């Protein structure tokens, strides 16, 4: 199990990313639009820099929803390999069969 503080920190970041997503997309569109004047684009970049750093989606960490583990994460299932193996062995994941030969 991961530390509660790191799990909570990531959840806070997720909320911030969601809150500022529209504003960030608008400012990025202006900043990258080459038809706009250089002053407008620069102003958009300055406003973008004023947004909280944790509102940037690249600062999010993929974490297992069961254990909070940050490594060995399966995006499709939103869980780590350890949790996947445990739940799969118990038969709680539909369609997952433990191989044996």
N, CA, C and O atoms as a GROMACS GRO file, in nm:
protein
  404
    1UNK      N    1   0.084  -0.118   0.000
    1UNK     CA    2   0.000   0.000   0.000
    1UNK      C    3   0.089   0.125   0.000
    1UNK      O    4   0.184   0.135   0.078
    2UNK      N    5   0.057   0.216  -0.087
    2UNK     CA    6   0.133   0.342  -0.095
    2UNK      C    7   0.097   0.432   0.023
    2UNK      O    8  -0.005   0.414   0.090
    3UNK      N    9   0.184   0.531   0.045
    3UNK     CA   10   0.156   0.626   0.152
    3UNK      C   11   0.027   0.702   0.122
    3UNK      O   12   0.001   0.739   0.008
    4UNK      N   13  -0.051   0.723   0.225
    4UNK     CA   14  -0.179   0.796   0.209
    4UNK      C   15  -0.156   0.936   0.157
    4UNK      O   16  -0.235   0.988   0.078
    5UNK      N   17  -0.046   0.999   0.201
    5UNK     CA   18  -0.019   1.137   0.160
    5UNK      C   19   0.006   1.146   0.010
    5UNK      O   20  -0.039   1.241  -0.055
    6UNK      N   21   0.079   1.049  -0.046
    6UNK     CA   22   0.106   1.054  -0.190
    6UNK      C   23  -0.020   1.025  -0.272
    6UNK      O   24  -0.037   1.080  -0.380
    7UNK      N   25  -0.105   0.940  -0.221
    7UNK     CA   26  -0.232   0.911  -0.289
    7UNK      C   27  -0.320   1.036  -0.288
    7UNK      O   28  -0.379   1.072  -0.390
    8UNK      N   29  -0.330   1.101  -0.172
    8UNK     CA   30  -0.411   1.222  -0.159
    8UNK      C   31  -0.356   1.336  -0.244
    8UNK      O   32  -0.432   1.412  -0.304
    9UNK      N   33  -0.223   1.349  -0.249
    9UNK     CA   34  -0.160   1.453  -0.329
    9UNK      C   35  -0.197   1.435  -0.477
    9UNK      O   36  -0.227   1.532  -0.547
   10UNK      N   37  -0.195   1.310  -0.523
   10UNK     CA   38  -0.231   1.283  -0.662
   10UNK      C   39  -0.379   1.312  -0.688
   10UNK      O   40  -0.414   1.360  -0.796
   11UNK      N   41  -0.465   1.285  -0.591
   11UNK     CA   42  -0.608   1.315  -0.606
   11UNK      C   43  -0.631   1.466  -0.614
   11UNK      O   44  -0.715   1.512  -0.692
   12UNK      N   45  -0.557   1.541  -0.532
   12UNK     CA   46  -0.566   1.688  -0.538
   12UNK      C   47  -0.525   1.738  -0.675
   12UNK      O   48  -0.589   1.825  -0.732
   13UNK      N   49  -0.417   1.681  -0.728
   13UNK     CA   50  -0.371   1.719  -0.861
   13UNK      C   51  -0.475   1.688  -0.967
   13UNK      O   52  -0.496   1.767  -1.058
   14UNK      N   53  -0.541   1.572  -0.955
   14UNK     CA   54  -0.647   1.536  -1.051
   14UNK      C   55  -0.759   1.639  -1.050
   14UNK      O   56  -0.810   1.678  -1.155
   15UNK      N   57  -0.798   1.682  -0.930
   15UNK     CA   58  -0.904   1.784  -0.919
   15UNK      C   59  -0.861   1.915  -0.983
   15UNK      O   60  -0.940   1.979  -1.053
   16UNK      N   61  -0.736   1.956  -0.960
   16UNK     CA   62  -0.685   2.080  -1.019
   16UNK      C   63  -0.679   2.072  -1.171
   16UNK      O   64  -0.714   2.168  -1.240
   17UNK      N   65  -0.633   1.958  -1.222
   17UNK     CA   66  -0.625   1.940  -1.368
   17UNK      C   67  -0.764   1.954  -1.429
   17UNK      O   68  -0.782   2.019  -1.532
   18UNK      N   69  -0.862   1.891  -1.365
   18UNK     CA   70  -1.000   1.898  -1.414
   18UNK      C   71  -1.054   2.041  -1.409
   18UNK      O   72  -1.125   2.084  -1.500
   19UNK      N   73  -1.022   2.112  -1.301
   19UNK     CA   74  -1.072   2.248  -1.281
   19UNK      C   75  -1.017   2.345  -1.387
   19UNK      O   76  -1.091   2.428  -1.439
   20UNK      N   77  -0.889   2.334  -1.418
   20UNK     CA   78  -0.824   2.429  -1.508
   20UNK      C   79  -0.812   2.378  -1.652
   20UNK      O   80  -0.749   2.446  -1.734
   21UNK      N   81  -0.869   2.265  -1.685
   21UNK     CA   82  -0.851   2.205  -1.818
   21UNK      C   83  -0.901   2.298  -1.930
   21UNK      O   84  -0.831   2.316  -2.029
   22UNK      N   85  -1.019   2.356  -1.914
   22UNK     CA   86  -1.074   2.443  -2.018
   22UNK      C   87  -0.991   2.568  -2.038
   22UNK      O   88  -0.959   2.606  -2.151
   23UNK      N   89  -0.955   2.633  -1.927
   23UNK     CA   90  -0.876   2.756  -1.934
   23UNK      C   91  -0.738   2.728  -1.996
   23UNK      O   92  -0.690   2.805  -2.078
   24UNK      N   93  -0.677   2.616  -1.955
   24UNK     CA   94  -0.546   2.579  -2.006
   24UNK      C   95  -0.552   2.552  -2.157
   24UNK      O   96  -0.463   2.594  -2.232
   25UNK      N   97  -0.655   2.483  -2.202
   25UNK     CA   98  -0.670   2.452  -2.345
   25UNK      C   99  -0.689   2.580  -2.426
   25UNK      O  100  -0.632   2.594  -2.534
   26UNK      N  101  -0.770   2.673  -2.374
   26UNK     CA  102  -0.793   2.800  -2.443
   26UNK      C  103  -0.664   2.880  -2.458
   26UNK      O  104  -0.633   2.930  -2.566
   27UNK      N  105  -0.589   2.890  -2.348
   27UNK     CA  106  -0.464   2.966  -2.351
   27UNK      C  107  -0.360   2.901  -2.441
   27UNK      O  108  -0.285   2.970  -2.511
   28UNK      N  109  -0.354   2.769  -2.441
   28UNK     CA  110  -0.260   2.699  -2.527
   28UNK      C  111  -0.294   2.718  -2.674
   28UNK      O  112  -0.206   2.734  -2.758
   29UNK      N  113  -0.424   2.718  -2.704
   29UNK     CA  114  -0.467   2.739  -2.842
   29UNK      C  115  -0.424   2.878  -2.890
   29UNK      O  116  -0.377   2.893  -3.003
   30UNK      N  117  -0.438   2.978  -2.806
   30UNK     CA  118  -0.397   3.115  -2.842
   30UNK      C  119  -0.245   3.122  -2.856
   30UNK      O  120  -0.193   3.180  -2.951
   31UNK      N  121  -0.174   3.061  -2.760
   31UNK     CA  122  -0.028   3.069  -2.760
   31UNK      C  123   0.035   2.998  -2.880
   31UNK      O  124   0.141   3.039  -2.927
   32UNK      N  125  -0.030   2.895  -2.929
   32UNK     CA  126   0.026   2.819  -3.042
   32UNK      C  127  -0.028   2.863  -3.177
   32UNK      O  128   0.018   2.814  -3.280
   33UNK      N  129  -0.124   2.955  -3.178
   33UNK     CA  130  -0.183   3.003  -3.304
   33UNK      C  131  -0.091   3.106  -3.368
   33UNK      O  132  -0.073   3.216  -3.316
   34UNK      N  133  -0.032   3.070  -3.482
   34UNK     CA  134   0.065   3.158  -3.546
   34UNK      C  135   0.000   3.274  -3.622
   34UNK      O  136   0.069   3.364  -3.667
   35UNK      N  137  -0.133   3.272  -3.637
   35UNK     CA  138  -0.201   3.383  -3.702
   35UNK      C  139  -0.219   3.501  -3.607
   35UNK      O  140  -0.241   3.614  -3.651
   36UNK      N  141  -0.209   3.475  -3.477
   36UNK     CA  142  -0.220   3.582  -3.377
   36UNK      C  143  -0.090   3.662  -3.373
   36UNK      O  144   0.015   3.614  -3.416
   37UNK      N  145  -0.098   3.784  -3.321
   37UNK     CA  146   0.022   3.867  -3.308
   37UNK      C  147   0.113   3.812  -3.198
   37UNK      O  148   0.068   3.738  -3.111
   38UNK      N  149   0.238   3.849  -3.206
   38UNK     CA  150   0.337   3.801  -3.109
   38UNK      C  151   0.302   3.845  -2.966
   38UNK      O  152   0.325   3.772  -2.870
   39UNK      N  153   0.246   3.967  -2.953
   39UNK     CA  154   0.209   4.019  -2.821
   39UNK      C  155   0.097   3.936  -2.758
   39UNK      O  156   0.102   3.903  -2.639
   40UNK      N  157  -0.004   3.901  -2.840
   40UNK     CA  158  -0.116   3.820  -2.790
   40UNK      C  159  -0.066   3.682  -2.745
   40UNK      O  160  -0.106   3.632  -2.640
   41UNK      N  161   0.021   3.623  -2.825
   41UNK     CA  162   0.073   3.491  -2.793
   41UNK      C  163   0.158   3.496  -2.665
   41UNK      O  164   0.151   3.406  -2.582
   42UNK      N  165   0.237   3.602  -2.652
   42UNK     CA  166   0.321   3.616  -2.534
   42UNK      C  167   0.235   3.637  -2.409
   42UNK      O  168   0.264   3.583  -2.302
   43UNK      N  169   0.130   3.715  -2.423
   43UNK     CA  170   0.036   3.739  -2.312
   43UNK      C  171  -0.030   3.608  -2.269
   43UNK      O  172  -0.047   3.583  -2.150
   44UNK      N  173  -0.066   3.525  -2.366
   44UNK     CA  174  -0.127   3.395  -2.334
   44UNK      C  175  -0.028   3.306  -2.260
   44UNK      O  176  -0.066   3.235  -2.167
   45UNK      N  177   0.097   3.310  -2.301
   45UNK     CA  178   0.200   3.230  -2.232
   45UNK      C  179   0.220   3.277  -2.088
   45UNK      O  180   0.239   3.196  -1.997
   46UNK      N  181   0.214   3.408  -2.068
   46UNK     CA  182   0.228   3.462  -1.932
   46UNK      C  183   0.110   3.418  -1.844
   46UNK      O  184   0.129   3.381  -1.728
   47UNK      N  185  -0.011   3.423  -1.900
   47UNK     CA  186  -0.129   3.379  -1.823
   47UNK      C  187  -0.123   3.230  -1.795
   47UNK      O  188  -0.166   3.183  -1.690
   48UNK      N  189  -0.069   3.155  -1.892
   48UNK     CA  190  -0.054   3.011  -1.874
   48UNK      C  191   0.044   2.981  -1.761
   48UNK      O  192   0.025   2.886  -1.684
   49UNK      N  193   0.149   3.061  -1.750
   49UNK     CA  194   0.248   3.042  -1.645
   49UNK      C  195   0.193   3.078  -1.508
   49UNK      O  196   0.245   3.033  -1.406
   50UNK      N  197   0.087   3.160  -1.504
   50UNK     CA  198   0.027   3.198  -1.375
   50UNK      C  199  -0.062   3.089  -1.318
   50UNK      O  200  -0.093   3.090  -1.199
   51UNK      N  201  -0.104   2.994  -1.401
   51UNK     CA  202  -0.186   2.884  -1.352
   51UNK      C  203  -0.104   2.798  -1.256
   51UNK      O  204   0.019   2.794  -1.267
   52UNK      N  205  -0.169   2.730  -1.164
   52UNK     CA  206  -0.095   2.644  -1.070
   52UNK      C  207  -0.018   2.535  -1.145
   52UNK      O  208  -0.067   2.480  -1.244
   53UNK      N  209   0.100   2.504  -1.098
   53UNK     CA  210   0.181   2.400  -1.163
   53UNK      C  211   0.111   2.266  -1.160
   53UNK      O  212   0.118   2.190  -1.257
   54UNK      N  213   0.043   2.235  -1.051
   54UNK     CA  214  -0.024   2.106  -1.040
   54UNK      C  215  -0.148   2.094  -1.128
   54UNK      O  216  -0.210   1.989  -1.132
   55UNK      N  217  -0.183   2.202  -1.198
   55UNK     CA  218  -0.296   2.196  -1.291
   55UNK      C  219  -0.252   2.140  -1.426
   55UNK      O  220  -0.335   2.122  -1.515
   56UNK      N  221  -0.123   2.114  -1.441
   56UNK     CA  222  -0.071   2.058  -1.565
   56UNK      C  223  -0.088   1.906  -1.563
   56UNK      O  224  -0.046   1.840  -1.468
   57UNK      N  225  -0.150   1.848  -1.667
   57UNK     CA  226  -0.176   1.704  -1.667
   57UNK      C  227  -0.050   1.618  -1.661
   57UNK      O  228  -0.057   1.502  -1.620
   58UNK      N  229   0.065   1.670  -1.701
   58UNK     CA  230   0.187   1.590  -1.697
   58UNK      C  231   0.234   1.564  -1.555
   58UNK      O  232   0.318   1.477  -1.533
   59UNK      N  233   0.182   1.636  -1.459
   59UNK     CA  234   0.222   1.615  -1.320
   59UNK      C  235   0.142   1.505  -1.251
   59UNK      O  236   0.169   1.471  -1.136
   60UNK      N  237   0.043   1.450  -1.320
   60UNK     CA  238  -0.035   1.339  -1.265
   60UNK      C  239   0.046   1.210  -1.272
   60UNK      O  240   0.127   1.192  -1.363
   61UNK      N  241   0.023   1.123  -1.178
   61UNK     CA  242   0.090   0.994  -1.175
   61UNK      C  243  -0.016   0.887  -1.183
   61UNK      O  244  -0.115   0.890  -1.110
   62UNK      N  245   0.004   0.790  -1.273
   62UNK     CA  246  -0.089   0.678  -1.281
   62UNK      C  247  -0.070   0.592  -1.157
   62UNK      O  248   0.039   0.542  -1.131
   63UNK      N  249  -0.177   0.574  -1.081
   63UNK     CA  250  -0.171   0.494  -0.960
   63UNK      C  251  -0.282   0.390  -0.960
   63UNK      O  252  -0.391   0.412  -1.012
   64UNK      N  253  -0.251   0.276  -0.900
   64UNK     CA  254  -0.348   0.168  -0.885
   64UNK      C  255  -0.464   0.218  -0.799
   64UNK      O  256  -0.442   0.279  -0.694
   65UNK      N  257  -0.586   0.193  -0.843
   65UNK     CA  258  -0.703   0.237  -0.766
   65UNK      C  259  -0.728   0.150  -0.644
   65UNK      O  260  -0.799   0.190  -0.552
   66UNK      N  261  -0.669   0.030  -0.642
   66UNK     CA  262  -0.688  -0.060  -0.529
   66UNK      C  263  -0.585  -0.033  -0.419
   66UNK      O  264  -0.620  -0.017  -0.302
   67UNK      N  265  -0.457  -0.029  -0.458
   67UNK     CA  266  -0.350  -0.017  -0.359
   67UNK      C  267  -0.279   0.118  -0.360
   67UNK      O  268  -0.216   0.154  -0.260
   68UNK      N  269  -0.288   0.194  -0.468
   68UNK     CA  270  -0.218   0.321  -0.478
   68UNK      C  271  -0.077   0.306  -0.530
   68UNK      O  272  -0.003   0.404  -0.536
   69UNK      N  273  -0.039   0.186  -0.569
   69UNK     CA  274   0.096   0.159  -0.619
   69UNK      C  275   0.121   0.234  -0.750
   69UNK      O  276   0.038   0.229  -0.841
   70UNK      N  277   0.236   0.304  -0.762
   70UNK     CA  278   0.262   0.384  -0.882
   70UNK      C  279   0.331   0.307  -0.995
   70UNK      O  280   0.330   0.353  -1.109
   71UNK      N  281   0.390   0.192  -0.965
   71UNK     CA  282   0.463   0.118  -1.067
   71UNK      C  283   0.381   0.001  -1.119
   71UNK      O  284   0.285  -0.042  -1.055
   72UNK      N  285   0.421  -0.051  -1.236
   72UNK     CA  286   0.357  -0.169  -1.297
   72UNK      C  287   0.206  -0.149  -1.308
   72UNK      O  288   0.128  -0.232  -1.260
   73UNK      N  289   0.167  -0.039  -1.370
   73UNK     CA  290   0.026   0.003  -1.378
   73UNK      C  291  -0.031  -0.036  -1.515
   73UNK      O  292   0.028  -0.004  -1.618
   74UNK      N  293  -0.144  -0.104  -1.514
   74UNK     CA  294  -0.215  -0.137  -1.638
   74UNK      C  295  -0.322  -0.031  -1.661
   74UNK      O  296  -0.417  -0.020  -1.583
   75UNK      N  297  -0.307   0.047  -1.767
   75UNK     CA  298  -0.399   0.158  -1.793
   75UNK      C  299  -0.541   0.110  -1.818
   75UNK      O  300  -0.638   0.171  -1.771
   76UNK      N  301  -0.554   0.001  -1.891
   76UNK     CA  302  -0.686  -0.048  -1.927
   76UNK      C  303  -0.768  -0.088  -1.803
   76UNK      O  304  -0.890  -0.068  -1.800
   77UNK      N  305  -0.702  -0.143  -1.703
   77UNK     CA  306  -0.770  -0.190  -1.583
   77UNK      C  307  -0.757  -0.094  -1.465
   77UNK      O  308  -0.825  -0.110  -1.364
   78UNK      N  309  -0.671   0.007  -1.479
   78UNK     CA  310  -0.645   0.106  -1.374
   78UNK      C  311  -0.601   0.042  -1.243
   78UNK      O  312  -0.642   0.083  -1.135
   79UNK      N  313  -0.514  -0.061  -1.255
   79UNK     CA  314  -0.460  -0.124  -1.135
   79UNK      C  315  -0.321  -0.179  -1.163
   79UNK      O  316  -0.281  -0.197  -1.278
   80UNK      N  317  -0.250  -0.206  -1.056
   80UNK     CA  318  -0.113  -0.257  -1.069
   80UNK      C  319  -0.115  -0.408  -1.092
   80UNK      O  320  -0.218  -0.474  -1.075
   81UNK      N  321   0.000  -0.461  -1.129
   81UNK     CA  322   0.011  -0.604  -1.156
   81UNK      C  323  -0.015  -0.687  -1.031
   81UNK      O  324  -0.069  -0.798  -1.040
   82UNK      N  325   0.023  -0.634  -0.914
   82UNK     CA  326   0.005  -0.706  -0.789
   82UNK      C  327  -0.145  -0.722  -0.759
   82UNK      O  328  -0.192  -0.831  -0.728
   83UNK      N  329  -0.217  -0.610  -0.768
   83UNK     CA  330  -0.361  -0.614  -0.741
   83UNK      C  331  -0.433  -0.698  -0.847
   83UNK      O  332  -0.528  -0.770  -0.816
   84UNK      N  333  -0.385  -0.689  -0.972
   84UNK     CA  334  -0.446  -0.767  -1.080
   84UNK      C  335  -0.432  -0.916  -1.052
   84UNK      O  336  -0.527  -0.992  -1.071
   85UNK      N  337  -0.315  -0.956  -1.008
   85UNK     CA  338  -0.292  -1.098  -0.980
   85UNK      C  339  -0.378  -1.146  -0.864
   85UNK      O  340  -0.436  -1.254  -0.869
   86UNK      N  341  -0.386  -1.066  -0.759
   86UNK     CA  342  -0.468  -1.105  -0.643
   86UNK      C  343  -0.615  -1.119  -0.680
   86UNK      O  344  -0.678  -1.221  -0.651
   87UNK      N  345  -0.669  -1.015  -0.745
   87UNK     CA  346  -0.811  -1.018  -0.781
   87UNK      C  347  -0.840  -1.124  -0.887
   87UNK      O  348  -0.946  -1.186  -0.886
   88UNK      N  349  -0.744  -1.144  -0.977
   88UNK     CA  350  -0.760  -1.247  -1.080
   88UNK      C  351  -0.762  -1.386  -1.021
   88UNK      O  352  -0.839  -1.471  -1.066
   89UNK      N  353  -0.679  -1.411  -0.921
   89UNK     CA  354  -0.674  -1.542  -0.856
   89UNK      C  355  -0.804  -1.570  -0.780
   89UNK      O  356  -0.846  -1.685  -0.769
   90UNK      N  357  -0.867  -1.464  -0.728
   90UNK     CA  358  -0.994  -1.480  -0.657
   90UNK      C  359  -1.112  -1.490  -0.752
   90UNK      O  360  -1.223  -1.521  -0.710
   91UNK      N  361  -1.087  -1.465  -0.881
   91UNK     CA  362  -1.194  -1.473  -0.980
   91UNK      C  363  -1.282  -1.350  -0.984
   91UNK      O  364  -1.397  -1.359  -1.026
   92UNK      N  365  -1.230  -1.235  -0.942
   92UNK     CA  366  -1.310  -1.113  -0.936
   92UNK      C  367  -1.300  -1.028  -1.062
   92UNK      O  368  -1.370  -0.928  -1.075
   93UNK      N  369  -1.212  -1.066  -1.156
   93UNK     CA  370  -1.199  -0.992  -1.281
   93UNK      C  371  -1.255  -1.078  -1.394
   93UNK      O  372  -1.199  -1.182  -1.426
   94UNK      N  373  -1.367  -1.035  -1.455
   94UNK     CA  374  -1.430  -1.115  -1.559
   94UNK      C  375  -1.339  -1.133  -1.680
   94UNK      O  376  -1.277  -1.038  -1.728
   95UNK      N  377  -1.331  -1.256  -1.728
   95UNK     CA  378  -1.254  -1.285  -1.849
   95UNK      C  379  -1.108  -1.312  -1.824
   95UNK      O  380  -1.037  -1.351  -1.917
   96UNK      N  381  -1.060  -1.293  -1.702
   96UNK     CA  382  -0.919  -1.317  -1.670
   96UNK      C  383  -0.903  -1.458  -1.616
   96UNK      O  384  -0.964  -1.496  -1.516
   97UNK      N  385  -0.820  -1.536  -1.685
   97UNK     CA  386  -0.795  -1.674  -1.643
   97UNK      C  387  -0.646  -1.689  -1.617
   97UNK      O  388  -0.564  -1.653  -1.702
   98UNK      N  389  -0.611  -1.742  -1.503
   98UNK     CA  390  -0.471  -1.763  -1.470
   98UNK      C  391  -0.420  -1.879  -1.554
   98UNK      O  392  -0.479  -1.987  -1.555
   99UNK      N  393  -0.311  -1.855  -1.625
   99UNK     CA  394  -0.260  -1.959  -1.716
   99UNK      C  395  -0.187  -2.068  -1.637
   99UNK      O  396  -0.126  -2.042  -1.533
  100UNK      N  397  -0.195  -2.188  -1.689
  100UNK     CA  398  -0.119  -2.300  -1.633
  100UNK      C  399  -0.092  -2.400  -1.744
  100UNK      O  400  -0.178  -2.423  -1.830
  101UNK      N  401   0.026  -2.459  -1.744
  101UNK     CA  402   0.057  -2.558  -1.848
  101UNK      C  403   0.146  -2.666  -1.793
  101UNK      O  404   0.183  -2.758  -1.865
   0.00000   0.00000   0.00000
